[in-house]
Amino acid sequence: MAFSPTPHPVLVLPTEEQMREFADRGEEGLTDLATRLEKREQLIRLEKDDPYRYGFEPDHWVDADNLWKGVSELLIQGGNRAGKSEFAAKRIVQMMTAKKGAKVWVLGMTAQSSIRDQQQLVYKYVPVEWKNIKKGKVQNVSFSQKNGFTENTFILPNGSQCWFMNYSQEMRVIEGGEVDMIWCDELVPITWIETLRFRLVTRASSHELSGRLLITFTPVDGYTPTVKEYLNGMQILETRPSPLLPGAVNVPGCPPGHMPYTAENRKGNGRIIWFYTSMNPYNPYSEMVKTLKGETSIQIKLRAYGYAENLTGNQFPKFCHVHLVSPKDIPEGTNYMAVDPAWNRNWFMVWIRVDEKGRKYVYREWPDRDTFGEWATPSEKPDGAIGPAQSIGGGRGVEELKDLIEQLEEGEEIEERYIDPRAGATQAAGREGGTSIIDLLSEGDNPLYFSQAAGISIANGLTIMNDWLNYDQSEPISAMNEPNLYVSKECGNLIYSLQEWTGRDGERGATKDPIDTLRYLAVMEPIHVNEQTFQGTSVGTY
């Protein structure tokens, strides 16, 4: 019977030209070809029989591993059939084999989907010698295609155990446990993630692979609170070409015709990677291309690249990592400061510097995220939820705030200080009766002199801010094409607010104060000041 080679998307057959080259070498060449083809067939058999050891791992799996090093959380967003669950299932089994007595959880949507999807894949990657091992005092690997693992758990001979759970169960099933690794598949609720993080803390230092949270899904429900938890405030690290969306700027911060590939979350403890459908060689990508023909860019981003669009109407659509700078890269210039006072929470303060080219750099915020935590956090509300920085150390009087400002500035020269025009004029109890906040700030041994910011409409102020942020995203950044506003990477609360604020929560929006503070500076049009700025010009005569 004639030899019929097995099709394989990675282990490709020799081309016709290569076959002729083997034939031209005579019997030796044909023997060499037969040996190579038999080796190929052997590798295909090994991949099928023992995928744990011989399964093919594409380059983006390697990128995901490298991205996960040194951080506790990895979010894999993928297009349909991108291979994200295959990656997760194999890494779960590798954790169990690498550490004796490892404990891992695998969570899915429902009990049925767990058996159908996750349990099948995890069993696929169990080492072949353990798949049919007899039940003993320790090991118990009992699996059927119909029912999955017996009692939704299995134990390897080295004592490592895996439990399968689902989000349709009550959340108390995950309370109190201590585990080495957790894999959450598909639409994990944000409340579960917040609880699961604490289940990893105790065992995080017991092994280099321990203390890890892995989340995989295609964001078919759009920009959910879970997506927002990771993507809001992220910094894009790498982009890749997007052939199905060529030419246009698809995501702020990406070059034209590109989509995000890897990113760092705002907290710095997690990474994000997008598995494109085209990256999975086992998937008939041509069929996906046909299916997506004529679809909207939103659907193409979602289905082919695993990217969920934020459609809630962010007020600063062009703000992205291009606007972020390291503190050491902020040049010398003229300093300005603005505050947004409030009596029931911390005042938010921003310092901005204008260089000789007129570029603005936010170089300081208070309260800063590193010291006080988040000013706002992701939530189901459009503008986020109140964070700890709004109240930690709150209740300061005006004199305390003046002392704080003096300590932060360390004697640096401030050209002008601005304050909310409404709150600044509000009457408060002073030493000699009723007086405004501006008056209180100007009293005492270390007076600070503030001016009311211009009381123009919020819409006009936002227009100025967007003008500062504007640049041609379809062209490279250059001296002729760059934004007029940059923000220090240390100003995490302002950065998050610029990415999050929609205005839909009105006056009570959790991210509103940082935006207002920057707006007070924008409407006052700060300039670079030098010795010649206010000098008069001579007038010629006849």
C-alpha positions in Angstrom: 0.0 0.0 0.0 1.3 3.5 -0.9 2.6 5.7 1.9 0.2 8.5 2.7 1.7 11.2 4.9 -0.4 12.6 7.7 -1.4 16.3 7.3 -0.1 18.6 9.9 -0.2 22.4 10.1 3.3 22.8 11.6 5.3 19.8 10.5 4.9 20.6 6.8 5.8 18.2 4.0 8.7 18.9 1.7 7.9 21.0 -1.4 7.9 19.6 -4.9 11.3 21.3 -5.5 12.7 19.7 -2.3 11.4 16.3 -3.3 13.2 16.6 -6.7 16.4 17.5 -4.9 16.1 14.3 -2.8 15.4 12.3 -6.0 18.4 13.8 -7.8 20.6 12.3 -5.2 19.5 8.8 -6.2 19.0 6.0 -3.7 20.8 7.8 -0.9 18.5 10.8 -1.3 15.4 8.7 -1.3 16.5 6.8 1.8 17.2 10.2 3.5 13.7 11.4 2.5 12.0 8.2 3.8 13.9 8.6 7.1 12.7 12.2 7.4 9.1 11.4 6.6 9.1 8.5 9.1 10.6 10.9 11.7 7.8 13.3 10.9 5.1 10.6 11.4 6.7 9.7 14.7 6.6 13.3 15.9 2.9 13.5 14.9 2.1 10.3 16.8 4.0 11.5 19.9 2.2 14.8 19.8 -1.1 13.0 19.8 -0.2 10.4 22.4 1.7 12.6 24.8 1.0 16.3 24.2 2.4 17.1 27.7 5.9 16.4 26.4 5.7 16.6 22.7 2.9 19.1 22.0 3.8 22.0 19.8 4.1 25.4 21.5 3.8 28.4 19.2 5.9 31.5 19.7 3.1 33.5 21.4 3.0 30.8 24.2 6.7 31.6 24.9 5.9 35.3 24.9 3.1 34.7 27.4 5.5 32.7 29.7 8.1 35.4 29.6 5.5 38.1 30.2 4.2 36.2 33.3 7.7 36.0 34.9 8.0 38.2 38.0 4.3 39.1 38.2 1.4 37.3 39.8 -1.4 37.8 37.3 -1.7 37.1 33.6 -4.8 38.0 31.5 -5.0 36.3 28.1 -7.6 37.8 25.9 -8.0 35.9 22.6 -9.9 35.8 19.4 -12.1 32.8 18.8 -10.1 29.5 18.6 -6.8 31.3 19.4 -5.5 28.5 21.7 -5.7 30.4 25.0 -7.4 27.5 26.9 -4.9 25.0 25.5 -2.1 27.2 27.0 -3.8 27.4 30.3 -4.6 23.7 30.6 -1.0 22.8 29.9 0.4 25.3 32.4 -1.9 24.0 35.1 -0.6 20.5 34.6 3.0 21.7 34.5 2.4 23.4 37.9 1.1 20.1 39.3 4.1 18.1 38.1 6.7 20.7 39.0 5.7 20.9 42.7 4.9 18.0 45.0 1.6 18.6 46.8 0.6 21.5 44.6 -3.0 22.7 44.9 -4.7 24.3 41.9 -8.2 25.5 41.1 -9.8 25.6 37.6 -12.9 27.7 37.3 -15.4 28.0 34.5 -18.8 29.3 33.7 -21.0 26.2 34.6 -20.5 22.6 35.6 -21.4 21.5 32.1 -18.9 23.8 30.4 -16.2 22.8 32.8 -16.7 19.1 31.8 -17.0 19.9 28.1 -14.1 22.3 27.8 -11.6 22.7 30.7 -11.6 19.1 32.1 -11.1 17.6 28.6 -8.1 19.9 28.0 -6.5 19.4 31.4 -6.8 15.6 31.0 -5.3 15.9 27.5 -2.1 17.3 29.1 -1.8 14.8 32.0 1.4 12.8 31.4 0.5 9.7 29.5 1.9 7.3 32.2 -0.5 8.8 34.8 -3.7 8.8 32.7 -4.6 5.2 33.5 -2.8 4.8 36.8 -4.6 2.7 39.4 -6.2 4.5 42.3 -4.0 4.3 45.4 -3.7 5.9 48.8 -2.6 9.1 47.1 -3.2 9.2 43.4 -6.6 9.2 41.9 -6.9 10.1 38.2 -10.4 8.9 37.2 -11.7 10.5 34.0 -14.4 9.8 31.4 -15.3 11.9 28.4 -18.9 12.0 29.4 -18.5 13.0 33.1 -15.0 14.5 33.3 -13.0 13.8 36.4 -14.8 12.0 39.2 -16.2 14.4 41.8 -14.6 17.3 39.8 -11.1 16.6 41.1 -8.0 14.4 40.6 -4.7 13.7 42.4 -1.4 12.9 40.8 1.1 10.4 42.3 3.2 13.3 43.7 0.2 14.5 45.8 -0.7 17.5 43.6 -4.4 18.0 43.4 -6.7 19.9 41.0 -10.3 21.0 41.8 -12.8 22.2 39.2 -15.4 24.8 40.2 -17.7 27.2 38.4 -19.2 30.6 38.8 -22.8 29.3 39.1 -21.8 28.0 42.5 -22.0 30.2 45.6 -18.9 32.2 46.1 -18.3 30.7 49.5 -16.8 27.6 47.8 -13.6 29.6 47.2 -13.5 31.1 50.7 -10.7 29.9 53.0 -8.7 27.8 50.6 -5.0 28.1 49.9 -3.7 27.3 46.4 -0.7 27.6 44.2 -2.3 28.5 40.9 -5.8 29.4 39.7 -7.1 29.4 36.1 -10.3 31.3 35.5 -11.8 30.8 32.1 -14.3 33.0 30.3 -16.6 35.5 32.0 -15.2 35.5 35.5 -17.0 38.0 37.7 -14.8 40.8 39.2 -16.0 39.9 42.7 -14.6 36.4 42.3 -11.2 37.8 41.1 -11.0 40.1 44.2 -11.5 37.1 46.5 -9.3 34.6 44.5 -6.3 36.9 44.8 -6.2 36.3 48.6 -6.3 32.5 48.1 -2.9 32.7 46.4 -1.0 34.8 49.0 0.0 32.1 51.5 1.7 29.7 49.1 3.1 32.4 46.8 6.7 32.0 48.0 6.7 28.2 48.1 7.7 27.7 44.5 8.7 29.8 41.5 5.4 28.9 39.8 3.2 29.4 42.8 1.0 32.4 43.6 -0.2 32.8 40.1 -3.6 33.8 38.7 -4.4 33.1 35.0 -7.5 34.5 33.3 -8.4 33.5 29.8 -11.4 34.6 27.7 -12.8 36.1 24.6 -14.6 39.3 25.7 -17.9 38.6 24.0 -19.7 40.7 26.5 -17.6 43.7 25.7 -15.9 46.0 28.2 -17.0 44.3 31.4 -15.8 45.2 34.9 -13.3 42.4 34.7 -11.9 43.7 31.4 -11.9 47.2 32.9 -10.0 45.9 35.9 -7.0 45.0 33.7 -7.2 47.4 30.7 -8.0 50.7 32.4 -4.8 52.4 33.0 -2.7 49.8 31.2 0.5 50.6 29.4 0.8 48.9 26.0 4.2 47.2 25.7 4.1 45.8 22.2 1.8 45.9 19.2 1.5 43.7 16.1 0.2 44.2 12.6 -3.6 43.7 12.1 -4.1 42.6 8.5 -7.9 42.6 8.9 -7.8 46.2 10.1 -5.2 47.9 8.0 -4.4 51.6 7.7 -6.4 53.1 10.6 -5.4 53.7 14.2 -7.4 50.9 15.8 -6.5 51.6 19.5 -5.0 54.8 20.9 -1.2 54.3 21.4 -0.9 51.8 18.5 0.6 52.6 15.1 -1.8 52.5 12.2 -2.8 49.0 11.2 -1.7 47.5 14.5 -3.4 46.1 17.6 -2.1 45.7 21.1 -0.2 42.5 21.7 1.2 42.8 25.3 0.5 45.3 28.1 1.2 46.0 31.8 -1.8 46.7 34.1 -2.0 49.9 36.1 -0.9 48.2 39.3 2.2 46.7 37.8 1.5 43.3 39.3 -0.1 41.8 36.1 0.4 41.5 32.4 -2.0 41.2 29.5 -1.4 39.4 26.2 -3.7 39.1 23.2 -3.7 35.7 21.4 -4.8 36.5 17.8 -6.8 33.8 16.0 -4.2 33.9 13.2 -1.5 32.8 15.7 -3.0 29.3 16.2 -1.7 27.2 13.3 -4.3 24.4 14.1 -7.2 26.8 13.5 -8.6 27.3 9.9 -8.0 31.0 10.0 -9.2 31.4 6.4 -12.7 30.5 7.6 -12.5 33.2 10.3 -11.6 35.8 7.6 -14.6 34.8 5.5 -16.9 34.9 8.5 -15.7 38.4 9.5 -16.0 39.8 6.0 -18.2 42.9 6.1 -18.4 43.0 9.9 -17.8 46.1 12.0 -14.4 47.0 13.3 -15.7 46.3 16.8 -16.5 42.7 15.9 -13.2 42.2 14.1 -11.3 43.5 17.1 -13.2 41.2 19.3 -13.3 38.0 17.3 -10.0 38.0 15.5 -7.8 39.9 18.1 -9.6 39.4 21.4 -9.8 43.1 22.0 -12.9 44.7 23.7 -13.6 48.3 22.8 -14.6 50.7 25.5 -17.8 52.2 24.2 -18.7 54.3 27.3 -17.5 57.6 25.9 -14.2 58.4 27.5 -13.6 62.2 27.4 -9.9 61.9 26.3 -9.9 59.4 23.5 -6.3 60.1 22.4 -4.7 59.9 25.8 -2.4 56.9 25.8 1.2 55.7 26.7 2.6 58.3 24.2 1.7 61.0 26.8 3.6 59.2 29.7 7.2 60.2 30.5 9.7 59.2 33.2 10.3 61.8 35.8 14.0 62.1 34.8 12.9 63.1 31.2 10.9 66.1 32.3 12.9 69.3 31.3 13.4 72.5 33.3 10.7 75.1 33.0 8.1 77.3 34.7 6.1 75.6 37.5 2.4 76.0 38.2 0.1 74.4 40.7 -3.7 73.8 41.1 -6.0 72.4 43.8 -9.5 71.1 43.9 -10.6 71.6 47.5 -13.2 69.5 49.3 -14.1 69.2 53.0 -15.4 65.6 53.0 -12.3 64.1 51.3 -8.7 64.9 50.4 -7.9 67.8 48.2 -6.5 66.8 44.9 -3.5 68.7 43.7 -1.5 68.8 40.5 1.8 70.5 39.6 2.6 71.3 36.0 5.8 72.5 34.3 6.0 74.4 31.0 9.2 74.2 29.1 10.7 76.7 26.7 8.9 75.1 23.8 5.5 75.5 25.6 5.1 71.8 26.3 3.3 71.0 29.5 4.5 68.3 31.9 2.5 67.1 34.9 5.3 66.3 37.3 3.6 65.8 40.6 0.2 64.8 42.0 -1.2 64.6 45.6 -2.4 62.2 46.9 -0.1 60.0 44.8 -1.0 56.4 44.1 2.2 54.9 45.4 1.8 56.4 48.9 -2.0 56.6 49.3 -3.4 54.0 46.9 -5.9 54.6 44.1 -8.0 57.7 44.0 -10.6 55.7 42.1 -10.9 52.0 41.2 -12.7 50.1 38.4 -16.4 49.4 39.0 -19.7 49.0 37.2 -20.1 52.8 37.4 -18.8 54.6 34.3 -16.4 56.8 36.3 -15.2 54.1 38.7 -15.6 53.7 42.4 -14.1 55.8 45.3 -10.6 54.6 46.2 -8.6 54.8 49.4 -6.6 57.9 48.4 -9.8 60.0 48.7 -9.9 59.5 52.5 -6.6 58.2 53.8 -5.1 61.0 56.0 -8.1 63.1 55.4 -9.5 65.8 57.6 -6.5 68.1 57.3 -7.0 71.7 58.2 -5.8 74.5 55.9 -2.7 75.1 57.9 -1.8 71.4 57.7 -2.4 71.5 53.9 -0.1 74.5 53.6 2.6 72.7 55.5 2.1 69.6 53.3 2.4 71.7 50.1 5.6 73.3 51.4 7.1 69.9 52.2 6.3 68.5 48.8 7.7 71.5 46.9 10.9 71.7 48.9 11.4 75.4 48.0 10.8 75.1 44.3 9.5 78.3 42.6 5.9 78.3 41.7 4.9 80.9 39.2 1.1 80.8 39.8 -1.3 78.7 41.9 -5.0 78.2 40.9 -8.0 76.9 42.7 -11.6 75.9 41.9 -13.3 79.2 41.3 -16.4 78.2 43.3 -14.8 76.4 46.2 -12.0 79.0 46.4 -14.5 81.8 47.1 -16.6 79.8 49.5 -16.8 81.4 52.9 -15.2 79.4 55.8 -14.5 80.1 59.5 -11.3 82.1 59.8 -9.4 83.7 62.7 -11.6 86.8 62.4 -14.9 85.4 61.3 -16.1 84.4 57.9 -13.5 84.4 55.1 -12.8 82.5 51.9 -10.6 79.5 51.4 -8.3 81.7 49.3 -8.0 84.1 52.2 -7.3 81.3 54.7 -4.5 80.0 52.4 -2.9 83.4 52.3 -2.9 83.8 56.1 -0.2 82.8 58.7 3.5 82.5 58.7 3.8 80.6 55.4 1.1 82.1 53.1 0.2 80.5 49.8 -1.4 82.8 47.3 -4.0 81.3 45.0 -6.0 82.8 42.1 -9.4 81.6 41.1 -9.3 79.6 37.9 -11.3 81.1 35.0 -14.9 80.2 35.4 -15.5 79.1 31.8 -17.6 76.2 30.9 -16.5 72.6 31.6 -16.9 71.8 27.9 -14.5 74.6 26.9 -12.0 73.4 29.5 -12.1 69.9 28.2 -11.6 71.2 24.7 -8.4 72.8 25.7 -7.2 69.6 27.4 -7.9 67.6 24.3 -6.1 70.1 22.2 -3.1 69.6 24.5 -3.3 65.9 24.1 -3.8 66.0 20.3 -1.3 64.7 17.8 -1.6 62.9 14.5 -1.8 59.2 15.5 -1.2 58.0 11.9 2.3 59.6 11.8 5.4 58.9 14.0 6.0 61.1 17.0 8.5 63.9 16.1 9.2 67.5 16.8 6.6 68.5 14.3 4.0 65.9 15.5 3.8 65.6 19.3 1.2 66.3 22.0 1.5 69.4 24.1 0.8 67.6 27.4 2.8 64.9 29.0 2.2 63.2 32.4 4.9 61.7 34.7 4.5 58.0 35.1 4.5 58.6 38.9 1.1 60.4 38.7 -0.9 57.2 38.6 -4.1 58.7 39.9 -4.3 61.4 37.3 -3.3 58.9 34.6 -6.1 56.6 35.6 -8.6 59.4 35.7 -7.7 60.6 32.2 -8.3 57.1 30.9 -11.5 56.4 32.9 -13.5 59.6 33.2 -16.6 59.8 31.1 -18.6 62.5 33.0 -21.6 60.2 33.1 -21.6 60.0 36.9 -21.9 63.8 37.2 -20.6 65.7 40.2 -20.2 62.5 42.2 -17.9 60.8 39.7 -15.0 59.1 41.4 -12.5 60.3 38.8 -13.8 63.8 38.5 -11.5 65.7 40.9 -8.2 65.0 39.2 -9.8 66.0 35.8 -11.1 69.2 37.4 -7.7 70.1 38.8 -5.9 69.7 35.5 -8.7 71.6 33.8 -8.1 74.6 36.2 -4.6 74.8 34.8 -5.7 74.3 31.2 -8.1 77.2 31.2 -5.4 79.6 32.6 -3.1 78.8 29.7 0.2 78.5 31.6 3.3 79.7 29.7 7.0 79.4 30.0 8.4 82.5 31.7 12.0 83.8 31.4 13.7 87.2 31.8 12.3 88.5 28.5 8.7 87.4 29.0 7.3 90.6 30.4 9.9 93.1 29.0 8.4 95.8 26.9 9.5 96.2 23.3 11.0 99.4 22.1 9.0 101.5 19.7 10.8 103.2 16.8 10.3 106.9 15.9 10.7 109.0 12.9 
